[in-house]
Amino acid sequence: MDRFEILYEPTGTYSIFDRYTELPVTVEGRTLIGLHRHEVPLALLAAAMEPDSGMPSLPLLSGCQSYEYQRDDLQA
């Protein structure tokens, strides 16, 4: 996925940019800016899918829930 770049914004959210056009990626009418950390993998996958690949389209971020915080520490 060399075409896309994930940027961490000063607001604490993420954006996905197209390196070829240098513009934010848009999928299913949604511009991929202001994403929460847990939304990035699904959004990136949806952006990478070719419309004529024969694969069913993913409903963008349909099952994601917003969380107040993200814990980055792992516990053994």
Buried (B, 14 or more C-beta within 10 A) or exposed (E): EEEBEBEEEEEEBBBBBBEEEEEBBEBEEBEBBBBBEEBBEBBBEBBBEEEEEEEEEBEBBEEBEEEEEEEEEEEE
